[in-house]
């Protein structure tokens, strides 16, 4: 692929559930930036989503991610990072939104049999109510997120993520186990998620095809496969241009 400055502009269309009786279709223009400055990584994304099957709802979403890598040995590193997401929802008399910021520290060990990583995050979820007509009444929540991952030299990976709510009420939120494959043009994930039992089962696939500066992108996601009455099938397709 040709060298770029890390900027991507794209447009994609998606449907959260193609098999739903009231299925919706959305169109999203998107702008992304990703670059590494030595040991410092930067990522940012902004997008605006609007419905093709009705005027509302509309969404504005922004995401930022920063990470600093500190090598400890030739086969290991320590990482600190900050991840932030914000979404504003636009509906008649129901404007609102929410955000999530997560400082994180992690350790990675790079071995011939594969890469092992451990991370601890402190996510804080907060409402963005008040910017519109009624706002969002959700509480601010603080928690812990523990992640363990293993990636083989063949790009096969295993990941476990546990979430605990620490405030306003201490409780166990959820745990997720995922098997994934990450290639240059394909990403696939098989995930199990739940609280007391792994009742939610999903399958995801993403495809990228590169024409120098142009990228064709598509995705499929089947959710709640263990529950036929609640099965969902999401799909998306789009195009991106790399600068």
MDAnalysis code that builds the backbone (N, CA, C; Angstrom):
import MDAnalysis as mda
import numpy as np

u = mda.Universe.empty(729, n_residues=243, atom_resindex=np.repeat(np.arange(243), 3), trajectory=True)
u.add_TopologyAttr("name", ["N", "CA", "C"] * 243)
u.add_TopologyAttr("resid", np.arange(1, 244))
u.add_TopologyAttr("resname", ["UNK", "UNK", "UNK", "UNK", "UNK", "UNK", "UNK", "UNK", "UNK", "UNK", "UNK", "UNK", "UNK", "UNK", "UNK", "UNK", "UNK", "UNK", "UNK", "UNK", "UNK", "UNK", "UNK", "UNK", "UNK", "UNK", "UNK", "UNK", "UNK", "UNK", "UNK", "UNK", "UNK", "UNK", "UNK", "UNK", "UNK", "UNK", "UNK", "UNK", "UNK", "UNK", "UNK", "UNK", "UNK", "UNK", "UNK", "UNK", "UNK", "UNK", "UNK", "UNK", "UNK", "UNK", "UNK", "UNK", "UNK", "UNK", "UNK", "UNK", "UNK", "UNK", "UNK", "UNK", "UNK", "UNK", "UNK", "UNK", "UNK", "UNK", "UNK", "UNK", "UNK", "UNK", "UNK", "UNK", "UNK", "UNK", "UNK", "UNK", "UNK", "UNK", "UNK", "UNK", "UNK", "UNK", "UNK", "UNK", "UNK", "UNK", "UNK", "UNK", "UNK", "UNK", "UNK", "UNK", "UNK", "UNK", "UNK", "UNK", "UNK", "UNK", "UNK", "UNK", "UNK", "UNK", "UNK", "UNK", "UNK", "UNK", "UNK", "UNK", "UNK", "UNK", "UNK", "UNK", "UNK", "UNK", "UNK", "UNK", "UNK", "UNK", "UNK", "UNK", "UNK", "UNK", "UNK", "UNK", "UNK", "UNK", "UNK", "UNK", "UNK", "UNK", "UNK", "UNK", "UNK", "UNK", "UNK", "UNK", "UNK", "UNK", "UNK", "UNK", "UNK", "UNK", "UNK", "UNK", "UNK", "UNK", "UNK", "UNK", "UNK", "UNK", "UNK", "UNK", "UNK", "UNK", "UNK", "UNK", "UNK", "UNK", "UNK", "UNK", "UNK", "UNK", "UNK", "UNK", "UNK", "UNK", "UNK", "UNK", "UNK", "UNK", "UNK", "UNK", "UNK", "UNK", "UNK", "UNK", "UNK", "UNK", "UNK", "UNK", "UNK", "UNK", "UNK", "UNK", "UNK", "UNK", "UNK", "UNK", "UNK", "UNK", "UNK", "UNK", "UNK", "UNK", "UNK", "UNK", "UNK", "UNK", "UNK", "UNK", "UNK", "UNK", "UNK", "UNK", "UNK", "UNK", "UNK", "UNK", "UNK", "UNK", "UNK", "UNK", "UNK", "UNK", "UNK", "UNK", "UNK", "UNK", "UNK", "UNK", "UNK", "UNK", "UNK", "UNK", "UNK", "UNK", "UNK", "UNK", "UNK", "UNK", "UNK", "UNK", "UNK", "UNK", "UNK", "UNK", "UNK", "UNK", "UNK"])
u.atoms.positions = np.array([
    [0.838, -1.200, 0.000],
    [0.000, 0.000, 0.000],
    [0.872, 1.249, 0.000],
    [0.365, 2.296, -0.619],
    [1.117, 3.535, -0.711],
    [1.167, 4.235, 0.642],
    [2.240, 5.046, 0.842],
    [2.374, 5.790, 2.091],
    [1.332, 6.907, 2.155],
    [0.850, 7.177, 3.374],
    [-0.138, 8.233, 3.579],
    [0.222, 9.020, 4.832],
    [-0.518, 10.083, 5.093],
    [-0.309, 10.877, 6.314],
    [-1.179, 10.367, 7.455],
    [-1.967, 9.314, 7.218],
    [-2.776, 8.722, 8.269],
    [-4.223, 9.177, 8.290],
    [-4.640, 9.977, 7.307],
    [-6.005, 10.506, 7.275],
    [-6.865, 9.691, 6.316],
    [-8.101, 9.378, 6.763],
    [-9.046, 8.641, 5.926],
    [-10.401, 9.328, 5.948],
    [-10.991, 9.493, 4.763],
    [-12.345, 10.018, 4.644],
    [-13.202, 8.923, 4.030],
    [-14.379, 8.672, 4.617],
    [-15.186, 7.568, 4.136],
    [-16.673, 7.835, 4.203],
    [-17.417, 6.953, 3.564],
    [-18.875, 6.996, 3.564],
    [-19.370, 5.557, 3.536],
    [-20.270, 5.211, 4.468],
    [-20.803, 3.857, 4.451],
    [-22.282, 3.840, 4.806],
    [-22.947, 2.773, 4.380],
    [-24.351, 2.558, 4.678],
    [-24.468, 1.279, 5.488],
    [-25.374, 1.269, 6.473],
    [-25.519, 0.079, 7.287],
    [-26.960, -0.098, 7.730],
    [-27.249, -1.324, 8.157],
    [-28.531, -1.662, 8.768],
    [-28.236, -2.477, 10.022],
    [-28.711, -2.056, 11.199],
    [-28.432, -2.807, 12.424],
    [-29.048, -4.206, 12.423],
    [-30.161, -4.377, 11.706],
    [-30.821, -5.684, 11.699],
    [-31.622, -5.842, 10.403],
    [-31.074, -6.623, 9.461],
    [-31.733, -6.813, 8.175],
    [-32.983, -7.673, 8.256],
    [-33.092, -8.503, 9.296],
    [-34.230, -9.423, 9.376],
    [-35.341, -8.902, 10.285],
    [-35.206, -7.711, 10.807],
    [-36.244, -7.127, 11.656],
    [-37.411, -6.639, 10.792],
    [-38.610, -6.679, 11.347],
    [-39.783, -6.200, 10.617],
    [-39.703, -4.702, 10.349],
    [-39.153, -3.946, 11.286],
    [-39.021, -2.500, 11.142],
    [-37.571, -2.102, 10.881],
    [-36.903, -2.838, 9.976],
    [-35.479, -2.602, 9.735],
    [-35.221, -1.174, 9.261],
    [-34.082, -0.666, 9.717],
    [-33.670, 0.688, 9.412],
    [-32.375, 0.663, 8.604],
    [-32.175, 1.713, 7.795],
    [-30.945, 1.882, 7.035],
    [-30.379, 3.270, 7.336],
    [-29.066, 3.313, 7.555],
    [-28.410, 4.556, 7.936],
    [-27.255, 4.849, 6.982],
    [-26.960, 6.140, 6.815],
    [-25.825, 6.590, 6.007],
    [-24.903, 7.413, 6.898],
    [-23.592, 7.148, 6.808],
    [-22.631, 7.775, 7.718],
    [-21.403, 8.286, 6.975],
    [-21.202, 9.593, 6.879],
    [-19.891, 10.126, 6.473],
    [-18.942, 10.092, 7.668],
    [-17.670, 9.838, 7.400],
    [-16.729, 9.572, 8.486],
    [-15.358, 10.128, 8.141],
    [-14.651, 10.601, 9.170],
    [-13.274, 11.079, 9.021],
    [-12.422, 10.455, 10.121],
    [-11.293, 9.842, 9.747],
    [-10.405, 9.157, 10.699],
    [-8.974, 9.665, 10.552],
    [-8.250, 9.627, 11.663],
    [-6.827, 9.942, 11.630],
    [-6.091, 8.959, 12.533],
    [-5.021, 8.368, 12.024],
    [-4.218, 7.416, 12.799],
    [-2.760, 7.562, 12.415],
    [-1.900, 7.746, 13.426],
    [-0.485, 7.934, 13.134],
    [0.336, 7.590, 14.371],
    [1.572, 7.170, 14.144],
    [2.524, 6.886, 15.217],
    [3.668, 7.885, 15.151],
    [3.952, 8.506, 16.287],
    [5.072, 9.426, 16.409],
    [6.092, 8.768, 17.336],
    [6.911, 7.902, 16.768],
    [7.848, 7.149, 17.598],
    [7.102, 6.192, 18.504],
    [7.220, 6.407, 19.798],
    [6.557, 5.531, 20.773],
    [5.144, 6.009, 21.133],
    [4.684, 7.075, 20.480],
    [3.385, 7.660, 20.809],
    [2.411, 7.446, 19.660],
    [1.265, 6.805, 19.933],
    [0.241, 6.527, 18.930],
    [-0.965, 7.428, 19.143],
    [-1.532, 7.895, 18.032],
    [-2.694, 8.778, 18.071],
    [-3.757, 8.246, 17.117],
    [-5.000, 8.237, 17.585],
    [-6.122, 7.856, 16.716],
    [-7.316, 8.743, 17.036],
    [-8.021, 9.182, 16.003],
    [-9.219, 9.980, 16.197],
    [-10.227, 9.702, 15.100],
    [-11.502, 9.763, 15.437],
    [-12.568, 9.528, 14.455],
    [-13.771, 10.390, 14.782],
    [-14.383, 10.948, 13.760],
    [-15.626, 11.676, 13.910],
    [-16.579, 11.255, 12.808],
    [-17.848, 11.049, 13.134],
    [-18.814, 10.642, 12.123],
    [-20.208, 11.131, 12.486],
    [-21.012, 11.321, 11.433],
    [-22.386, 11.771, 11.613],
    [-23.296, 10.786, 10.887],
    [-24.262, 10.221, 11.597],
    [-25.134, 9.189, 11.056],
    [-26.568, 9.696, 10.987],
    [-27.199, 9.485, 9.838],
    [-28.605, 9.845, 9.724],
    [-29.368, 8.730, 9.017],
    [-30.655, 8.626, 9.304],
    [-31.487, 7.544, 8.813],
    [-31.901, 7.785, 7.365],
    [-31.877, 6.715, 6.557],
    [-32.377, 6.773, 5.188],
    [-33.852, 6.406, 5.103],
    [-34.401, 5.898, 6.203],
    [-35.803, 5.466, 6.214],
    [-36.671, 6.368, 7.080],
    [-36.150, 7.454, 7.522],
    [-36.892, 8.399, 8.357],
    [-35.964, 9.506, 8.806],
    [-36.510, 10.657, 9.148],
    [-35.680, 11.807, 9.494],
    [-34.878, 11.580, 10.766],
    [-35.435, 10.871, 11.746],
    [-34.775, 10.646, 13.024],
    [-34.738, 9.145, 13.300],
    [-33.823, 8.664, 14.117],
    [-32.821, 9.433, 14.869],
    [-31.588, 9.759, 14.026],
    [-30.814, 10.696, 14.535],
    [-29.519, 11.036, 13.970],
    [-28.488, 10.966, 15.094],
    [-27.234, 10.670, 14.736],
    [-26.197, 10.480, 15.750],
    [-24.923, 11.210, 15.326],
    [-24.258, 11.823, 16.288],
    [-22.897, 12.296, 16.095],
    [-22.001, 11.510, 17.051],
    [-20.930, 10.934, 16.516],
    [-20.048, 10.091, 17.317],
    [-18.611, 10.548, 17.121],
    [-17.874, 10.658, 18.225],
    [-16.460, 11.028, 18.187],
    [-15.676, 10.072, 19.077],
    [-14.503, 9.665, 18.612],
    [-13.652, 8.744, 19.368],
    [-12.208, 9.207, 19.275],
    [-11.493, 9.171, 20.400],
    [-10.072, 9.515, 20.433],
    [-9.329, 8.455, 21.243],
    [-8.109, 8.185, 20.827],
    [-7.300, 7.185, 21.522],
    [-5.838, 7.607, 21.453],
    [-5.164, 7.587, 22.603],
    [-3.754, 7.941, 22.699],
    [-3.030, 6.840, 23.486],
    [-1.832, 6.492, 23.054],
    [-1.078, 5.451, 23.756],
    [0.416, 5.760, 23.682],
    [1.102, 5.496, 24.785],
    [2.555, 5.659, 24.847],
    [3.166, 4.302, 25.193],
    [4.128, 3.866, 24.380],
    [4.775, 2.560, 24.543],
    [6.170, 2.756, 25.141],
    [6.424, 2.056, 26.230],
    [7.721, 2.133, 26.897],
    [8.366, 0.753, 26.877],
    [9.340, 0.517, 25.987],
    [10.008, -0.794, 25.940],
    [10.745, -1.077, 27.244],
    [10.544, -2.295, 27.764],
    [11.236, -2.733, 28.977],
    [12.424, -3.605, 28.634],
    [12.229, -4.534, 27.696],
    [13.296, -5.370, 27.154],
    [13.053, -5.470, 25.655],
    [13.882, -6.248, 24.971],
    [13.679, -6.438, 23.527],
    [12.411, -7.241, 23.238],
    [11.835, -7.893, 24.265],
    [10.654, -8.737, 24.065],
    [9.454, -8.290, 24.892],
    [9.513, -7.118, 25.498],
    [8.389, -6.708, 26.335],
    [8.267, -5.187, 26.357],
    [7.068, -4.712, 26.689],
    [6.845, -3.285, 26.797],
    [5.732, -2.990, 27.795],
    [5.755, -1.772, 28.316],
    [4.690, -1.250, 29.171],
    [3.963, -0.171, 28.373],
    [2.631, -0.142, 28.516],
    [1.846, 0.808, 27.734],
    [0.869, 1.552, 28.623],
    [0.763, 2.842, 28.437],
    [-0.290, 3.619, 29.079],
    [-1.091, 4.308, 27.977],
    [-2.392, 4.401, 28.184],
    [-3.232, 4.962, 27.141],
    [-4.467, 5.632, 27.702],
    [-5.157, 6.336, 26.819],
    [-6.400, 7.008, 27.165],
    [-7.346, 6.869, 25.982],
    [-8.541, 6.346, 26.248],
    [-9.548, 6.124, 25.219],
    [-10.817, 6.877, 25.605],
    [-11.390, 7.605, 24.653],
    [-12.588, 8.392, 24.926],
    [-13.587, 8.240, 23.778],
    [-14.864, 8.066, 24.110],
    [-15.944, 7.991, 23.130],
    [-17.091, 8.891, 23.589],
    [-17.726, 9.573, 22.622],
    [-18.879, 10.410, 22.918],
    [-19.901, 10.284, 21.801],
    [-21.174, 10.202, 22.174],
    [-22.246, 10.115, 21.185],
    [-23.383, 11.047, 21.567],
    [-23.839, 11.828, 20.602],
    [-24.998, 12.691, 20.769],
    [-26.121, 12.162, 19.893],
    [-27.301, 11.975, 20.473],
    [-28.466, 11.465, 19.752],
    [-29.466, 12.590, 19.538],
    [-29.950, 12.692, 18.320],
    [-30.864, 13.767, 17.967],
    [-32.219, 13.168, 17.612],
    [-33.231, 13.480, 18.422],
    [-34.609, 13.084, 18.187],
    [-35.505, 14.252, 18.585],
    [-36.707, 14.332, 18.044],
    [-37.613, 15.397, 18.493],
    [-37.922, 15.268, 19.987],
    [-37.570, 16.284, 20.770],
    [-37.848, 16.332, 22.210],
    [-37.145, 15.234, 22.999],
    [-36.132, 14.583, 22.426],
    [-35.438, 13.511, 23.138],
    [-33.935, 13.586, 22.930],
    [-33.409, 14.766, 22.724],
    [-31.968, 14.886, 22.519],
    [-31.216, 14.440, 23.765],
    [-30.096, 13.840, 23.572],
    [-29.293, 13.387, 24.694],
    [-28.052, 12.685, 24.198],
    [-27.383, 12.001, 25.090],
    [-26.178, 11.304, 24.685],
    [-25.384, 10.843, 25.883],
    [-24.258, 10.260, 25.586],
    [-23.406, 9.755, 26.646],
    [-21.988, 9.596, 26.164],
    [-21.084, 9.429, 27.113],
    [-19.686, 9.268, 26.775],
    [-19.007, 8.283, 27.707],
    [-17.792, 7.914, 27.339],
    [-17.011, 6.970, 28.140],
    [-15.532, 7.321, 27.975],
    [-14.850, 7.533, 29.072],
    [-13.417, 7.785, 29.043],
    [-12.730, 6.692, 29.861],
    [-11.621, 6.160, 29.329],
    [-10.958, 5.044, 30.004],
    [-9.440, 5.214, 29.966],
    [-8.822, 5.614, 31.083],
    [-7.363, 5.508, 31.194],
    [-6.994, 4.039, 31.388],
    [-5.867, 3.628, 30.824],
    [-5.510, 2.204, 30.825],
    [-4.003, 2.038, 30.914],
    [-3.586, 0.996, 31.604],
    [-2.177, 0.607, 31.667],
    [-2.076, -0.866, 31.296],
    [-1.050, -1.217, 30.528],
    [-0.938, -2.592, 30.080],
    [0.503, -3.043, 29.949],
    [0.680, -4.347, 29.894],
    [1.997, -4.977, 29.728],
    [1.888, -6.003, 28.614],
    [2.878, -6.023, 27.719],
    [2.882, -6.967, 26.602],
    [4.216, -7.702, 26.553],
    [4.146, -8.989, 26.274],
    [5.324, -9.847, 26.161],
    [5.288, -10.499, 24.784],
    [6.356, -10.287, 23.997],
    [6.410, -10.769, 22.618],
    [7.330, -11.990, 22.549],
    [6.734, -13.162, 22.393],
    [7.476, -14.413, 22.378],
    [7.281, -15.119, 21.038],
    [8.193, -16.030, 20.665],
    [8.011, -16.770, 19.403],
    [6.684, -17.523, 19.307],
    [6.176, -18.130, 20.406],
    [4.866, -18.804, 20.281],
    [3.688, -17.848, 20.160],
    [3.899, -16.551, 20.413],
    [2.812, -15.592, 20.315],
    [2.968, -14.453, 21.308],
    [2.141, -13.444, 21.148],
    [2.173, -12.253, 21.994],
    [1.144, -12.375, 23.117],
    [1.563, -12.030, 24.331],
    [0.683, -12.067, 25.506],
    [0.568, -10.649, 26.059],
    [-0.641, -10.230, 26.370],
    [-0.816, -8.892, 26.927],
    [-1.844, -8.896, 28.046],
    [-1.616, -8.035, 29.036],
    [-2.524, -7.836, 30.162],
    [-2.759, -6.346, 30.304],
    [-3.997, -5.952, 30.601],
    [-4.300, -4.529, 30.730],
    [-5.345, -4.310, 31.806],
    [-5.240, -3.170, 32.464],
    [-6.222, -2.751, 33.463],
    [-6.692, -1.353, 33.112],
    [-8.013, -1.213, 32.930],
    [-8.591, 0.086, 32.603],
    [-9.548, 0.554, 33.680],
    [-9.751, 1.873, 33.748],
    [-10.659, 2.480, 34.727],
    [-11.708, 3.298, 33.966],
    [-12.702, 2.637, 33.365],
    [-13.679, 3.373, 32.559],
    [-14.644, 4.197, 33.405],
    [-14.945, 5.365, 32.897],
    [-15.929, 6.255, 33.501],
    [-16.970, 6.594, 32.441],
    [-18.211, 6.162, 32.665],
    [-19.307, 6.455, 31.744],
    [-20.118, 7.616, 32.292],
    [-20.454, 8.564, 31.434],
    [-21.126, 9.784, 31.897],
    [-22.194, 10.202, 30.880],
    [-23.248, 10.855, 31.362],
    [-24.282, 11.370, 30.448],
    [-23.849, 12.682, 29.824],
    [-24.397, 12.961, 28.641],
    [-24.179, 14.244, 27.989],
    [-25.512, 14.976, 27.866],
    [-26.353, 14.800, 28.853],
    [-27.649, 15.458, 28.843],
    [-27.513, 16.949, 29.044],
    [-28.544, 17.666, 28.633],
    [-28.555, 19.102, 28.818],
    [-28.180, 19.875, 27.579],
    [-27.547, 19.205, 26.580],
    [-27.185, 19.939, 25.372],
    [-28.402, 20.162, 24.485],
    [-29.455, 19.331, 24.655],
    [-30.645, 19.440, 23.818],
    [-31.862, 19.808, 24.634],
    [-33.007, 19.229, 24.274],
    [-34.266, 19.648, 24.888],
    [-34.534, 18.974, 26.223],
    [-34.218, 17.683, 26.322],
    [-34.500, 16.991, 27.579],
    [-33.265, 16.394, 28.211],
    [-32.256, 16.074, 27.414],
    [-31.043, 15.511, 27.976],
    [-31.168, 14.029, 28.272],
    [-30.145, 13.505, 28.915],
    [-30.041, 12.087, 29.229],
    [-30.022, 11.930, 30.739],
    [-30.832, 11.035, 31.269],
    [-30.955, 10.900, 32.722],
    [-30.100, 9.774, 33.287],
    [-29.245, 9.159, 32.483],
    [-28.426, 8.068, 32.998],
    [-27.417, 8.567, 34.026],
    [-27.102, 7.704, 34.995],
    [-26.148, 8.055, 36.033],
    [-24.717, 7.949, 35.508],
    [-23.822, 8.701, 36.140],
    [-22.398, 8.529, 35.915],
    [-21.949, 7.234, 36.590],
    [-21.188, 6.419, 35.865],
    [-20.748, 5.128, 36.405],
    [-19.234, 5.016, 36.282],
    [-18.621, 4.463, 37.315],
    [-17.182, 4.236, 37.345],
    [-16.939, 2.746, 37.550],
    [-15.930, 2.201, 36.887],
    [-15.711, 0.771, 37.013],
    [-14.277, 0.352, 36.756],
    [-14.080, -0.956, 36.650],
    [-12.796, -1.574, 36.339],
    [-12.974, -2.460, 35.109],
    [-11.969, -2.474, 34.256],
    [-11.986, -3.351, 33.085],
    [-10.654, -4.085, 33.005],
    [-10.706, -5.407, 33.051],
    [-9.502, -6.240, 33.031],
    [-9.478, -7.051, 31.738],
    [-8.361, -6.974, 31.009],
    [-8.251, -7.622, 29.711],
    [-7.005, -8.501, 29.658],
    [-7.168, -9.707, 29.145],
    [-6.042, -10.606, 28.877],
    [-6.169, -11.094, 27.438],
    [-5.060, -11.084, 26.700],
    [-5.124, -11.457, 25.290],
    [-3.885, -12.256, 24.901],
    [-4.085, -13.144, 23.924],
    [-2.984, -13.932, 23.363],
    [-3.165, -13.977, 21.851],
    [-2.112, -13.636, 21.100],
    [-2.166, -13.613, 19.643],
    [-1.033, -14.483, 19.108],
    [-1.371, -15.448, 18.246],
    [-0.372, -16.353, 17.678],
    [0.307, -15.693, 16.479],
    [1.449, -16.232, 16.027],
    [2.103, -15.694, 14.829],
    [1.234, -15.808, 13.575],
    [0.194, -16.649, 13.602],
    [-0.701, -16.808, 12.456],
    [-1.902, -15.883, 12.537],
    [-1.838, -14.876, 13.438],
    [-2.865, -13.840, 13.580],
    [-4.144, -14.354, 14.236],
    [-4.100, -15.549, 14.786],
    [-5.228, -16.041, 15.561],
    [-5.095, -15.533, 16.989],
    [-6.195, -15.089, 17.579],
    [-6.114, -14.511, 18.903],
    [-7.231, -14.961, 19.824],
    [-6.959, -14.837, 21.113],
    [-7.951, -15.112, 22.152],
    [-7.949, -13.938, 23.113],
    [-9.144, -13.476, 23.502],
    [-9.248, -12.324, 24.385],
    [-10.326, -12.552, 25.427],
    [-10.043, -12.153, 26.661],
    [-11.012, -12.206, 27.749],
    [-11.085, -10.817, 28.380],
    [-12.307, -10.296, 28.508],
    [-12.512, -8.960, 29.070],
    [-13.563, -9.057, 30.166],
    [-13.215, -8.629, 31.374],
    [-14.147, -8.619, 32.501],
    [-14.397, -7.182, 32.932],
    [-15.666, -6.857, 33.197],
    [-16.040, -5.513, 33.616],
    [-16.716, -5.553, 34.975],
    [-16.325, -4.637, 35.850],
    [-16.896, -4.508, 37.183],
    [-17.316, -3.062, 37.400],
    [-18.558, -2.851, 37.828],
    [-19.029, -1.513, 38.169],
    [-18.651, -1.227, 39.617],
    [-17.917, -0.139, 39.842],
    [-17.481, 0.205, 41.195],
    [-18.387, 1.251, 41.845],
    [-19.011, 2.110, 41.044],
    [-19.894, 3.160, 41.568],
    [-20.886, 3.539, 40.460],
    [-22.125, 3.875, 40.795],
    [-22.624, 4.182, 42.147],
    [-22.890, 2.961, 43.025],
    [-23.053, 1.770, 42.423],
    [-23.265, 0.555, 43.205],
    [-22.285, -0.495, 42.705],
    [-21.535, -1.106, 43.613],
    [-20.572, -2.118, 43.223],
    [-21.293, -3.388, 42.769],
    [-20.992, -3.826, 41.549],
    [-21.614, -5.035, 41.024],
    [-20.789, -5.554, 39.863],
    [-20.947, -6.830, 39.567],
    [-20.299, -7.437, 38.413],
    [-21.120, -7.123, 37.178],
    [-20.484, -6.577, 36.150],
    [-21.212, -6.155, 34.962],
    [-21.287, -7.269, 33.924],
    [-20.140, -7.698, 33.390],
    [-20.160, -8.722, 32.355],
    [-18.752, -9.241, 32.115],
    [-18.674, -10.366, 31.417],
    [-17.396, -10.911, 30.973],
    [-17.565, -11.375, 29.531],
    [-16.526, -11.194, 28.745],
    [-16.572, -11.543, 27.327],
    [-15.357, -12.384, 26.979],
    [-15.592, -13.484, 26.264],
    [-14.526, -14.296, 25.694],
    [-14.659, -14.216, 24.173],
    [-13.541, -13.994, 23.495],
    [-13.592, -13.848, 22.040],
    [-12.428, -14.579, 21.385],
    [-12.718, -15.267, 20.306],
    [-11.721, -15.829, 19.407],
    [-11.718, -14.965, 18.159],
    [-10.539, -14.551, 17.691],
    [-10.530, -13.667, 16.540],
    [-9.365, -13.976, 15.609],
    [-9.505, -13.488, 14.393],
    [-8.457, -13.577, 13.377],
    [-8.298, -12.189, 12.776],
    [-7.069, -11.680, 12.774],
    [-6.805, -10.341, 12.266],
    [-5.781, -10.423, 11.140],
    [-6.237, -10.212, 9.922],
    [-5.350, -10.188, 8.768],
    [-5.324, -8.803, 8.146],
    [-4.579, -8.642, 7.060],
    [-4.496, -7.346, 6.397],
    [-5.843, -6.935, 5.802],
    [-6.609, -7.907, 5.303],
    [-7.852, -7.589, 4.619],
    [-9.087, -8.207, 5.267],
    [-8.911, -8.980, 6.322],
    [-10.058, -9.657, 6.924],
    [-9.925, -9.685, 8.438],
    [-11.045, -9.462, 9.111],
    [-11.118, -9.617, 10.564],
    [-12.356, -10.440, 10.891],
    [-12.188, -11.458, 11.707],
    [-13.311, -12.282, 12.136],
    [-13.290, -12.477, 13.633],
    [-14.482, -12.504, 14.255],
    [-14.568, -12.646, 15.703],
    [-15.769, -13.489, 16.082],
    [-15.523, -14.426, 16.974],
    [-16.564, -15.248, 17.576],
    [-16.548, -14.943, 19.068],
    [-17.666, -14.420, 19.616],
    [-17.653, -13.908, 20.982],
    [-18.798, -14.478, 21.801],
    [-18.510, -14.684, 23.098],
    [-19.501, -15.098, 24.084],
    [-19.495, -14.045, 25.192],
    [-20.664, -13.597, 25.575],
    [-20.722, -12.552, 26.584],
    [-21.923, -12.772, 27.494],
    [-21.761, -12.420, 28.769],
    [-22.866, -12.540, 29.707],
    [-22.429, -12.176, 31.107],
    [-23.338, -12.396, 32.052],
    [-23.049, -12.164, 33.466],
    [-22.905, -13.508, 34.170],
    [-24.021, -14.108, 34.558],
    [-23.958, -15.392, 35.247],
    [-23.725, -16.543, 34.273],
    [-24.189, -16.414, 33.047],
    [-23.958, -17.420, 32.017],
    [-23.693, -16.701, 30.704],
    [-23.011, -17.384, 29.783],
    [-22.678, -16.771, 28.501],
    [-23.861, -16.931, 27.558],
    [-24.871, -16.104, 27.793],
    [-26.132, -16.242, 27.067],
    [-26.132, -15.509, 25.734],
    [-25.148, -14.595, 25.517],
    [-25.122, -13.835, 24.272],
    [-23.956, -14.321, 23.422],
    [-24.243, -14.735, 22.206],
    [-23.279, -15.354, 21.311],
    [-23.333, -14.594, 19.990],
    [-22.197, -14.081, 19.516],
    [-22.194, -13.275, 18.295],
    [-21.054, -13.691, 17.377],
    [-21.222, -13.379, 16.098],
    [-20.248, -13.682, 15.063],
    [-20.094, -12.450, 14.185],
    [-18.849, -12.018, 13.970],
    [-18.590, -10.791, 13.226],
    [-17.520, -11.035, 12.172],
    [-17.664, -10.398, 11.011],
    [-16.665, -10.479, 9.942],
    [-16.545, -9.125, 9.269],
    [-15.311, -8.682, 9.025],
    [-15.049, -7.425, 8.321],
    [-14.068, -7.688, 7.177],
    [-14.308, -7.002, 6.058],
    [-13.491, -7.187, 4.865],
    [-12.984, -5.832, 4.372],
    [-11.711, -5.788, 3.981],
    [-11.117, -4.594, 3.387],
    [-10.423, -4.986, 2.085],
    [-10.658, -4.200, 1.056],
    [-9.959, -4.430, -0.209],
    [-9.300, -3.121, -0.625],
    [-7.987, -3.157, -0.867],
    [-7.211, -1.948, -1.086],
    [-6.886, -1.746, -2.568],
    [-7.147, -0.519, -3.062],
    [-6.702, -0.071, -4.374],
    [-5.819, 1.155, -4.150],
    [-4.548, 0.938, -3.808],
    [-3.663, 2.050, -3.465],
    [-4.292, 2.927, -2.383],
    [-4.854, 4.084, -2.731],
    [-5.400, 4.998, -1.744],
    [-6.885, 4.758, -1.463],
    [-7.499, 3.870, -2.204],
    [-8.929, 3.620, -2.058],
    [-9.158, 2.299, -1.326],
    [-10.126, 2.283, -0.404],
    [-10.446, 1.080, 0.372],
    [-11.936, 0.787, 0.244],
    [-12.273, -0.423, -0.171],
    [-13.646, -0.892, -0.132],
    [-13.811, -1.715, 1.140],
    [-14.882, -1.462, 1.888],
    [-15.057, -2.066, 3.205],
    [-16.459, -2.644, 3.349],
    [-16.559, -3.799, 3.996],
    [-17.850, -4.413, 4.271],
    [-17.806, -5.171, 5.581],
    [-18.967, -5.329, 6.220],
    [-19.030, -6.019, 7.506],
    [-20.374, -6.719, 7.663],
    [-20.345, -7.846, 8.359],
    [-21.539, -8.592, 8.737],
    [-21.422, -8.949, 10.209],
    [-22.532, -8.877, 10.938],
    [-22.529, -9.261, 12.344],
    [-23.847, -9.931, 12.696],
    [-23.768, -11.162, 13.175],
    [-24.937, -11.898, 13.654],
    [-24.888, -11.906, 15.170],
    [-25.964, -11.427, 15.797],
    [-25.998, -11.319, 17.245],
    [-27.069, -12.182, 17.874],
    [-26.816, -12.560, 19.140],
    [-27.746, -13.375, 19.927],
    [-28.095, -14.672, 19.206],
    [-27.064, -15.376, 18.719],
    [-27.271, -16.599, 17.950],
    [-27.881, -17.727, 18.773],
    [-27.735, -17.672, 20.093],
    [-28.290, -18.728, 20.944],
    [-29.785, -18.557, 21.186],
    [-30.344, -17.432, 20.767],
    [-31.763, -17.145, 20.983],
    [-32.423, -16.857, 19.643],
    [-33.022, -17.858, 18.983],
    [-33.603, -17.646, 17.647],
    [-34.644, -16.545, 17.598],
    [-35.376, -16.332, 18.689],
    [-36.414, -15.299, 18.689],
    [-35.832, -13.888, 18.711],
    [-34.594, -13.751, 19.149],
    [-33.972, -12.430, 19.250],
    [-32.784, -12.268, 18.305],
    [-32.622, -13.182, 17.353],
    [-31.495, -13.156, 16.428],
    [-31.484, -11.866, 15.612],
    [-30.305, -11.274, 15.466],
    [-30.142, -10.069, 14.651],
    [-29.066, -10.312, 13.594],
    [-29.182, -9.598, 12.477],
    [-28.190, -9.693, 11.410],
    [-27.912, -8.295, 10.880],
    [-26.780, -7.729, 11.276],
    [-26.393, -6.403, 10.835],
    [-25.442, -6.475, 9.657],
    [-25.502, -5.473, 8.793],
    [-24.631, -5.429, 7.623],
    [-24.234, -3.994, 7.334],
    [-23.038, -3.820, 6.772],
    [-22.554, -2.495, 6.414],
    [-21.627, -2.600, 5.223],
    [-21.582, -1.548, 4.420],
    [-20.694, -1.495, 3.252],
    [-20.333, -0.039, 3.013],
    [-19.086, 0.187, 2.602],
    [-18.685, 1.568, 2.388],
    [-17.385, 1.682, 1.617],
    [-16.924, 2.914, 1.499],
    [-15.709, 3.222, 0.759],
    [-14.923, 4.262, 1.550],
    [-13.591, 4.146, 1.525],
    [-12.725, 5.101, 2.213],
    [-11.598, 5.514, 1.267],
    [-11.129, 6.740, 1.473],
    [-9.977, 7.242, 0.712],
    [-8.889, 7.654, 1.681],
    [-7.690, 7.161, 1.460],
    [-6.567, 7.429, 2.362],
    [-5.717, 8.587, 1.824],
    [-5.442, 9.532, 2.704],
    [-4.601, 10.681, 2.348],
    [-3.220, 10.538, 2.984],
])
